[in-house]
């Protein structure tokens, strides 16, 4: 090969290398430019992307929507009726030839009052059982009657509670026989504080009635017959609605039960005494 040919080949290779180097440099510059451009976009995004507040946590209600189911207790089977209104004057201004004339005025439509839901309280051990003859809503009232009353009243309330809830005592006879047995077992006597008549009164004011009193009253929830029961406490004194220990007796063979009665017409009060 001639010297000229060798020089030509060498020159061509050098030119090719220079060209490739230039292209590589251009490519490298382009890549550097692209990386720098992306970096600047990233910085811009970090600086100018708006920040949104955190989504607040969902609010959870702890209020229960479960409503109390009606009891299967036959003692409260008439609570869906409507309640009539009574006033003392409506009885005081009337005369009755006999009791049957008054009883014939049947009053089947009667509603026992709803009770204000009470703050949960710790009940004493003697009321820790499950009972079908007292609504659990009234247990705090029964507890207060037994623990915060006078000595004679406490003896009567305690004895009556044991007979009704714990022993489920059955007494031959009616309401009078049952309460007479309660007072004898409690070891107390009774003093007459107020005395009227079934048909004409005079009827006692609510302020005259105390825990442990043996009351005679017109039973507006059961055809207006006369009835007697043991006073436990007021559910609504203004409306004269009270918790009473009542005994149906006769042939029913049922223990005494605690329920709400209308005491608009109490005509006799007998108070325990030691």
C-alpha positions in Angstrom: 0.0 0.0 0.0 1.3 3.4 -0.9 2.1 6.1 1.7 -0.7 8.2 0.3 -3.3 5.6 0.9 -2.2 5.0 4.4 -2.4 8.8 5.1 -5.9 8.9 3.6 -7.1 6.0 5.8 -5.6 7.6 8.9 -7.2 10.9 8.1 -10.6 9.3 7.6 -10.5 7.5 10.9 -9.5 10.6 12.8 -12.4 12.5 11.2 -14.8 9.7 12.1 -13.6 9.7 15.7 -14.0 13.4 16.0 -17.5 13.1 14.6 -18.5 10.4 17.0 -17.0 12.4 19.9 -19.0 15.4 18.9 -22.2 13.4 18.7 -21.5 11.8 22.1 -20.9 15.2 23.6 -24.1 16.5 22.2 -25.9 13.5 23.5 -24.4 13.9 26.9 -25.3 17.5 27.0 -28.8 16.7 26.0 -29.1 14.2 28.8 -27.7 16.6 31.4 -30.1 19.2 30.2 -33.0 16.8 30.5 -32.0 15.7 34.0 -31.6 19.4 35.1 -35.1 20.2 33.6 -36.8 17.3 35.4 -35.0 18.3 38.7 -36.3 21.9 38.3 -39.8 20.6 37.7 -39.6 18.4 40.7 -38.5 21.4 42.9 -41.2 23.5 41.4 -43.8 20.8 42.2 -42.6 20.5 45.7 -42.8 24.3 46.2 -46.0 25.0 44.5 -48.2 21.9 45.0 -51.0 23.0 47.4 -51.3 21.2 50.7 -54.8 20.0 51.6 -55.9 19.7 55.2 -56.3 16.2 56.6 -59.7 14.8 56.4 -61.3 15.0 59.9 -62.0 11.7 61.6 -65.6 10.5 61.5 -67.7 11.4 64.6 -69.0 8.4 66.3 -72.1 8.7 68.5 -72.1 6.7 71.7 -75.8 7.5 72.3 -77.8 4.3 72.4 -80.9 4.1 70.1 -82.1 0.9 71.7 -85.4 1.4 73.3 -86.7 -0.6 76.2 -88.9 -3.5 75.3 -92.2 -3.9 77.0 -92.3 -6.4 79.8 -94.3 -9.6 79.6 -95.4 -9.0 83.2 -99.1 -9.2 83.4 -99.2 -6.6 86.2 -98.4 -3.8 83.6 -100.7 -5.0 80.9 -103.0 -2.0 81.2 -100.2 0.6 80.6 -101.3 1.2 77.0 -104.6 2.8 77.9 -105.3 6.5 78.3 -105.3 8.4 81.6 -108.3 10.3 82.9 -107.9 13.3 85.2 -109.4 13.4 88.6 -109.8 16.2 91.2 -110.5 15.9 94.8 -113.5 18.2 94.5 -115.2 15.9 92.0 -115.5 13.3 94.8 -115.9 15.6 97.8 -118.9 17.3 96.3 -120.8 14.1 95.6 -122.7 11.7 97.9 -123.1 8.0 97.3 -126.0 5.9 98.4 -123.7 2.8 98.5 -120.4 1.7 97.3 -121.8 -0.3 94.3 -123.3 2.9 92.9 -119.8 4.4 92.7 -118.0 1.3 91.4 -120.4 1.0 88.5 -118.7 4.0 87.0 -116.1 1.8 85.3 -112.8 3.5 84.3 -111.0 1.0 82.1 -109.0 3.7 80.2 -106.1 4.5 82.4 -102.4 5.0 81.9 -99.8 4.7 84.5 -97.2 7.5 84.2 -93.9 7.2 82.5 -90.9 7.4 84.9 -88.1 9.8 84.5 -85.0 7.8 83.6 -82.7 8.0 86.6 -78.9 8.2 86.6 -77.4 4.8 87.1 -76.8 4.1 90.8 -75.3 1.2 92.7 -78.1 -0.7 94.3 -77.6 -2.5 97.7 -77.1 -6.2 97.7 -80.6 -6.9 98.9 -82.0 -5.6 95.6 -79.5 -7.3 93.3 -81.8 -10.1 92.1 -84.1 -10.4 89.1 -87.7 -9.8 89.9 -90.9 -10.0 88.0 -93.1 -8.1 90.5 -91.2 -4.8 90.4 -90.0 -2.8 87.4 -86.2 -2.2 87.6 -86.8 1.5 87.0 -88.3 1.7 90.5 -85.6 -0.1 92.4 -83.6 3.1 93.3 -86.8 4.5 94.8 -87.4 1.3 96.8 -83.7 1.4 97.9 -84.1 5.0 99.2 -87.3 4.1 101.0 -85.6 1.3 102.9 -82.3 3.1 103.7 -83.4 6.7 104.3 -86.6 6.4 106.4 -87.4 6.4 110.1 -86.8 3.3 112.1 -90.4 2.1 112.1 -90.9 2.8 108.4 -87.6 1.0 107.6 -88.8 -2.1 109.5 -92.0 -2.1 107.5 -90.5 -1.4 104.1 -87.7 -4.0 104.7 -90.2 -6.7 105.9 -92.5 -6.1 103.0 -89.7 -6.2 100.5 -88.5 -9.6 101.9 -92.0 -11.0 101.7 -92.7 -9.7 98.2 -89.4 -10.1 96.4 -87.4 -12.7 98.2 -89.9 -15.1 99.8 -92.9 -14.3 97.4 -95.2 -14.9 100.4 -98.8 -15.7 99.8 -101.3 -14.7 102.5 -104.8 -16.0 102.7 -107.2 -13.0 102.2 -106.8 -9.7 100.4 -104.8 -6.4 100.7 -105.8 -5.8 104.3 -104.7 -9.2 105.4 -101.4 -8.9 103.7 -100.4 -5.5 105.2 -101.6 -6.6 108.6 -99.2 -9.5 108.3 -96.4 -7.2 107.3 -96.9 -4.9 110.2 -97.1 -7.8 112.7 -94.0 -9.4 111.3 -92.1 -6.0 111.4 -93.0 -5.7 115.1 -94.6 -2.3 114.8 -98.0 -0.8 115.7 -99.9 1.7 113.6 -101.4 5.1 114.4 -104.3 6.6 112.3 -103.0 9.9 110.9 -105.9 10.7 108.6 -109.4 9.2 108.4 -112.1 9.9 105.9 -114.6 7.8 104.0 -114.4 6.1 100.6 -117.2 8.1 99.0 -116.9 11.5 100.5 -113.5 12.0 102.0 -112.0 14.2 103.2 -109.0 13.1 101.1 -105.4 13.6 102.3 -102.9 16.0 100.8 -99.7 14.5 99.4 -97.7 16.3 102.1 -99.4 14.2 104.8 -98.1 10.9 103.3 -94.8 9.4 104.4 -92.7 6.3 103.5 -94.1 3.2 105.2 -97.7 4.5 105.5 -100.5 2.1 105.1 -103.0 3.9 102.8 -106.6 3.4 101.9 -107.5 5.0 98.5 -109.8 4.9 95.5 -108.2 2.7 92.9 -108.7 4.7 89.7 -106.8 2.2 87.7 -109.3 -0.6 88.5 -112.9 0.5 88.2 -112.7 3.0 91.1 -112.8 0.3 93.8 -111.4 0.9 97.3 -107.9 -0.5 97.9 -105.1 -0.3 100.4 -101.4 -0.5 99.9 -98.0 0.4 101.4 -96.6 3.7 100.3 -92.9 3.5 99.1 -92.4 6.9 97.5 -93.5 9.5 95.0 -92.9 9.0 91.3 -94.6 12.4 90.5 -95.9 14.1 93.6 -97.5 16.9 91.7 -99.6 14.4 89.7 -100.1 12.3 92.8 -98.5 9.3 91.2 -96.7 7.0 93.7 -95.0 3.6 94.0 -97.1 1.3 96.1 -96.7 -2.3 97.4 -100.0 -3.9 96.5 -101.4 -7.3 97.1 -104.3 -8.7 95.0 -104.8 -11.8 97.1 -108.0 -13.8 97.3 -107.7 -16.8 94.9 -105.0 -15.3 92.6 -102.0 -17.0 94.4 -99.7 -14.2 93.3 -97.1 -12.4 95.5 -97.4 -8.7 96.2 -96.0 -6.4 93.6 -94.8 -2.8 93.4 -96.6 -0.6 90.9 -97.6 3.0 90.4 -101.0 4.1 91.6 -103.0 7.4 91.5 -103.3 8.7 95.0 -105.7 11.6 94.2 -108.1 10.2 96.7 -106.5 8.8 99.8 -109.1 8.7 102.6 -107.1 6.9 105.4 -103.5 6.9 106.5 -102.1 4.5 109.1 -98.4 5.2 110.1 -96.1 2.6 111.6 -94.8 3.2 115.1 -92.4 1.4 117.4 
